[in-house]
Amino acid sequence: MINQCKEEYLKKNQQGTMVSGVSLPVVLYVKAGKDKIEIEDHKYPEDGVGNDESIKKLFPESVRKVIFVNNNERVKQLEETIKNRVKEDKQ
């Protein structure tokens, strides 16, 4: 299980501004090879009223306990990485 975080940024006047984003848990079905890991399939929980039940079906209880933990430190690191990439792109 991973928690996918996708953010869309708009570059205007050499500044990056977030315009939209989403974060959700994802089940990845992978195949380990000699030199790589290949993603063969993935599943997302249902949206809306079916969300809670589909999360119960997709993830064991031990994983469900941490799915919605807000990891602020990791979010800050990702935001800093994006800002740095915008700065690098200016050059």
C-alpha positions in Angstrom: 0.0 0.0 0.0 1.1 3.5 -0.8 -0.6 6.8 -0.3 -0.7 8.6 -3.6 -0.3 12.3 -3.4 -0.8 14.3 -6.7 -0.5 18.0 -6.9 -0.9 20.2 -10.0 1.2 23.4 -10.1 0.9 26.3 -12.5 4.1 28.2 -13.3 3.4 31.9 -13.7 5.9 34.7 -13.5 8.6 32.2 -12.5 6.6 31.1 -9.5 5.0 27.7 -8.9 1.4 27.9 -7.5 -0.5 24.8 -6.5 -3.9 24.8 -8.3 -5.3 21.3 -7.3 -4.4 18.2 -5.5 -5.5 14.8 -4.2 -4.2 12.3 -1.7 -5.5 8.7 -1.5 -4.4 5.2 -0.6 -3.5 2.9 -3.5 -3.0 -0.9 -3.6 -0.2 -1.8 -6.0 0.2 -5.3 -7.4 3.9 -5.7 -8.2 6.1 -8.3 -9.8 9.7 -8.3 -8.6 12.3 -8.9 -11.4 16.0 -9.2 -11.3 16.7 -5.5 -11.7 13.3 -3.9 -11.4 9.9 -4.0 -9.8 7.0 -3.9 -12.3 3.6 -2.6 -11.4 1.1 -5.1 -12.8 -2.1 -3.6 -11.5 -3.5 -1.1 -9.0 -6.7 -0.4 -7.1 -8.1 2.7 -5.5 -10.9 2.8 -2.9 -14.3 3.9 -4.3 -15.2 7.5 -4.2 -18.1 8.9 -2.2 -20.4 6.8 -0.1 -18.6 3.5 -1.0 -15.2 4.8 0.2 -15.2 3.4 3.8 -16.4 -0.1 2.8 -14.0 -0.4 -0.1 -11.1 0.7 2.1 -12.1 -2.2 4.5 -12.0 -4.6 1.6 -8.7 -3.4 0.1 -6.6 -3.0 3.3 -6.1 -5.0 6.5 -6.8 -3.3 9.8 -3.1 -2.7 10.5 -2.9 -0.6 7.3 -6.2 1.1 7.8 -5.0 2.5 11.1 -2.3 4.5 9.4 -4.0 5.4 6.1 -5.3 8.7 7.3 -2.5 9.7 9.5 -1.5 13.2 8.4 2.3 13.1 7.8 3.0 16.8 7.8 6.8 16.4 7.8 6.7 14.4 4.6 4.3 16.9 3.0 6.7 19.7 3.8 9.6 17.7 2.3 7.6 17.2 -0.9 6.6 20.8 -1.1 10.2 21.9 -0.7 11.3 19.5 -3.5 8.7 21.0 -5.8 9.8 24.5 -5.0 13.4 23.6 -5.7 12.5 22.1 -9.1 10.6 25.2 -10.1 13.7 27.3 -9.2 15.9 24.9 -11.2 13.6 25.2 -14.2 14.0 29.0 -14.2 17.7 28.6 -15.0 
